[in-house]
Amino acid sequence: MTRIRYLLVVGVALFAQPSLQAESMRHLYQALKKQPAHKIDIMQEQFANLGVQSVEDKFYPVIGIFANIAHYNAPTNLRPMSPMESGKLIPSHEPIPFAKDIGRYGISISMPIYSKELFSLIKKAEAMAMSSRAKKRLSLLQNEALVTGLNANWLYLSSLKRALRARKASIMQSYKRIKTAVKSGKMPGIADTQMQEAINALDIAINNIELKEVDIASKIESLSGISLKRPIRMRKIRQLGKGEFFALKPIEFSVLAKEADIQAAKDKLYPKVAISANWSENYGREDDYMKESVHRDYGDIMLGIKMPLFDKSLYTNIEKAKVQRQKEALALEKKSIELKSQAKSLTKSISLLSRNIHLGKKSVASSKKLLNYAKVAMKSGRITREEYLRYESALLEAQSKVYETEAKYWQSLAQLAVIYGNDLEEIIR
């Protein structure tokens, strides 16, 4: 392979490698669904669904086979015998089914006919499965809100860093003129020091921002598996839907499960009806007592009913189930109050933050005009260097407030989306 051909192949290979930079927030949200954390939630849901199946399985017959061999210290019957049967065997000198070594094999079948408890346990398992399903979705929505908040904060820092660099470039323009004036003796040396200190403060602020950006990128990668080189621009494509608090769903289903648990505890007081059947082949080995080997088959079918007359622990278990249900109901009430207050606060905050962004942008425009005036005024000597630097600082502060407000807006919107169960993938691009 020639060197040129080799370089072309390497270049194509590098170009073909997939970029780790997400193109939009949708790509970031999709990546969350491929992470181990979400897969664990899926497995939890599957496990809960199997809990329902495991209860339903109790309605099916249980079939098993058995085989054993036993040695007794005295001759033992292979199976029960009636007096008429033994009376026929003795005169005919046929072997009586008794032996010291007995082998048995056979099949057994059992199946519930009626058990009120099982129906309540199914309701409990179904409620737990629905709770697990709601937890899985809520966990995904929370992670979406988390990466949205991190990305919004990164956008704020990135915009602030650009503003700091713009202010540094602006100050550097003035600094060149002042530095020349200091060298020529038209200005005191303190003027040079003041400008250098202002530039140095901006450099420190930029470095601190870059440290924070590294931390945010690391957190986003740990959640999504995507290593971002820069934040993703966000835009709202759809209004947030409101209604019932989805964040309450896992607890609501948990309360239903506790209610079913109470009923299941009460159902233990009801009778249970079951049917069972057994069949076996029984072999007695030849020994001193038995002159020849013998075998007999034996089977039975039984319909049985079982009901407790008195078992104090059952009543204690009912009370324990009631306490657990009350505890879960209070947790639901507490969470409902918290979410109601939080949703009200976030809704109002989003409206105010949106207005503040609009007003803040006006303030930035005004600060830019005042800074241009200040530059001209400083050149003509109408204002001091300290006053000029305050105009630079005022513009930076106005820009910082806008960027910070925008970050808070996205973070508040993401939090409210979680409360109402909105998928941010359908709201933010």
C-alpha positions, 0 to 999 in steps of 0.5 A: 500500500502506498503512503498516499493510499494509506493516508486516504484510508486512515482519513476516511476511517477517522471521518467515518467514526461516529461523533460523540456530540449529540445533535439535539436534546432528542439524541441526549434523551434517547441515549438515556433509554440505552443506559444501565440505569434504565435497563435496571428499571425495565428489569424491575418492571419485568420482575414485578410482572412475573410477581403477578404470574407467580400468583396466577400460577397457584391456580394451576395443578401441581404435578410431581413424581416420586420414588424412594426405598425404605428399610424397616426393622419389622415387616411393614405393609406395602399398602393398607389391606382389608380383612377380606383381601387378607382372608383370601390370600392366606388360604391360597398361600399367596404372598401377603404384601409385607416386607422390611425393604419397600420401594415406591414410585408414583405420581401426585397431583394437587390443585386448589378449587377455591381460595379467596386469598389468591384473588386478593394476592393477584390484585396486590401483585397487579398493583405492585406491577403498575407501581413498578411501571410508573417508577420506571417512567418517573425515573426516566423523566427525572433523568431527562430533567436532570440532563436538561438542567445540567445542559441549561447550566452549561449553556449559561456558563458557555454564554457567560464565558463568551461575554467575559471574553468579549469584555476582555477584548473590549478592555484590551482595546482601551488598554492598548491606548492607555498603555501607550499613554503611560509609556509616553508619560501622559498617564500615571503607572497606576492606570496600567495596573488598573487595566491589567488587574481588570483583565486578570480578573476576567481570566480567572473568571473564565478559568473557573467557568471552564472548571465548572464546564468539565464537571457538568460534561462529566455528569452528563456523560455519567447519565447518558453515556455521551461525551459532549464537547459543548452544550446543546442549544434548546428550543421549546416546540410544544406547551407542557401538558398539565393535569393529574400529578404523575409523580404520585402514581407510584405511591398511589399504586402502592396504596392499592397494593396495601389495601389488597394486602389487608384483604388478603390477610382477612381472606386467610380466615375463609375456608380453602378447598383443594383436590389431590390425587396420588398413585404409586407402585409399591415393591417388597423385596424377598427376604427371610419373611418374604419368600418371594418379591411382591408388589401392589399398586395404590391410589387415592383421590381426595377433596379437602376443605381447610379453615382456621377456627382460631389463630390469633396471629391472623388477626394480628397480621390484619392489623399490621396490614392496616398500619402499613396501608395507613402509613402509605396513605399518609406518605401519599398525602404528604407527597401530594401536598408537596407536589401541589405547592411545588407545581404552583410555585414552578408555574408562577416562576416560569411565567416570571422568568420568561418576563425577566428574560425579555426585560433582561435583554432590554437591559443588555441592549441599554448597557451596550449603548451606555458602554459605547458612550463610556468609551468615547467619554473616557477618550475625551476625558469626561469620565475616569477609568474606574467609571469606564470599567464600571460600565464594562462590569454593568454590561457583563452583569446584565448579560450574566443575569439573562443567561442565568435566568434562561438556565433557571427557566429551563430547569423549572420547566423540566421539573414541572414536566416531571410532576405532570409526567411530560416527556421532555423529548416531546417538548424540547428539541 
